[in-house]
Amino acid sequence: MTSPSLADTHLWPITATPHPSPTTPERRAEILANPGFGQHYTDHMVRATWTADEGWHGAELVPYQPLTFDPATNFLHYGQAIFEGMKAYRHADGSIWLYRPLKNATRFNNSARRLAMAEVPEELFIGSIAALVSADRDWVPSGGETSLYLRPFMLGTEVGLGVRPSNTYTYLLIASPAGAYFSKGIHPVTVWLSDDYVRAAPGGTGEAKCAGNYAASLIAQAEAAQHGCDQVVWLDAAEHRWIEEMGGMNLYFVYGTGDQARLMTPSLTGALLPGVTRDSLLTVAQDLGIKAEEGRISVEEWKAGCASGEITEVFACGTAAVVTPVGEVKSRMGNWTVGNGGAGEVTMRLRQALLDIQTGAVPDRHAWMHKIIDA
Ligand SMILES: Cc1ncc(COP(=O)(O)O)c(C=O)c1O
């Protein structure tokens, strides 16, 4: 299945108030030379309001600026707050492209429904991105694995301390230039299998991209760091046995090598975030002739598979880092190394194949790329 074309999407009208004193070209060049991740913001943002009477209205592009809220605003207390994360890429000819943006639009509204929030029309979601990237096109870096990270989010803004769905919402979009995730070469991560904490339970909010999920993950991430690990891996809530995902990324397990290599990623049980990268890699693997399927794996199977050599590589995947090898595992059941602890061959092939599509280095066979700014 390919995404419908953006050309089919009628874009929501968005009024524009340009920044009176935007960042100078010199300062912007300085930032784009080494943007890091999530540290600098472009000159504009988009905002829109939903009320029960008027629905969505007042969509406007305005200078990037602080927000002001009454202290009794709903989301500050009860957490009606959701977000998305996606990237715009500048291709070699200067044109700017989005990667599978309708998947993010759909996931945003799935999150909205789970948190009893208003849904955002696709035309507004995509229209806001087109307006912001157009206004701040000079902020899209070029070359290597750089991109403009886009952060759409929505807040329940009714004022009042009653616990109920807000009757007003604010949708916002900001953007931040992003450098290569691994600027000093690919670095396999060491993971801690969290036994004390769970991320999500059946019927919970695991498959929604809501702020509270990330707040609840921080203590486990801190525990991982105390054990000398880069990231936490989440286990299922009922048995603390089945592998779910890693921090803000989904996981893939590689069995066998060479022509015999096959991939498995944990099934979407409702407790995992359905990653766009995870979904893409199921198809990219097929393109490369590698069998890929959804399934399940326990902690014992992961440990035994690495000991026997049946599991040769493990990697995590997500928008920010694309694909990250997992080199070492630490847990209360012991510590073990995946393969030789380095970046595996299958992992790196998949990473390059997906990056080549996103950066326009190879033809996009699946209609995943959507041009928003011409060369
Ligand atoms: C908890 C979690 N899992 C997985 C992912 C990967 O999703 P995607 O590939 O859409 O970035 C993310 C990032 O959005 C995440 O926050």
The ligand as a MOL file (V3000), in Angstrom:
LIG
                    3D

  0  0  0     0  0            999 V3000
M  V30 BEGIN CTAB
M  V30 COUNTS 16 16 0 0 0
M  V30 BEGIN ATOM
M  V30 1 C 7.9480 5.2360 22.3000 0
M  V30 2 C 8.3660 5.3110 20.8630 0
M  V30 3 N 8.5070 4.1720 20.1670 0
M  V30 4 C 8.8640 4.1730 18.8680 0
M  V30 5 C 9.1110 5.3590 18.1970 0
M  V30 6 C 9.5080 5.3350 16.7480 0
M  V30 7 O 8.5020 5.8620 15.9480 0
M  V30 8 P 8.8160 6.5570 14.5390 0
M  V30 9 O 9.5280 5.5450 13.7250 0
M  V30 10 O 7.4880 6.9020 13.9890 0
M  V30 11 O 9.6700 7.7440 14.8420 0
M  V30 12 C 8.9900 6.5830 18.8940 0
M  V30 13 C 9.2450 7.8660 18.2040 0
M  V30 14 O 8.3110 8.4910 17.7690 0
M  V30 15 C 8.6020 6.5560 20.2460 0
M  V30 16 O 8.4810 7.7000 20.9390 0
M  V30 END ATOM
M  V30 BEGIN BOND
M  V30 1 1 1 2
M  V30 2 1 2 3
M  V30 3 2 2 15
M  V30 4 2 3 4
M  V30 5 1 4 5
M  V30 6 1 5 6
M  V30 7 2 5 12
M  V30 8 1 6 7
M  V30 9 1 7 8
M  V30 10 2 8 9
M  V30 11 1 8 10
M  V30 12 1 8 11
M  V30 13 1 12 13
M  V30 14 1 12 15
M  V30 15 2 13 14
M  V30 16 1 15 16
M  V30 END BOND
M  V30 END CTAB
M  END
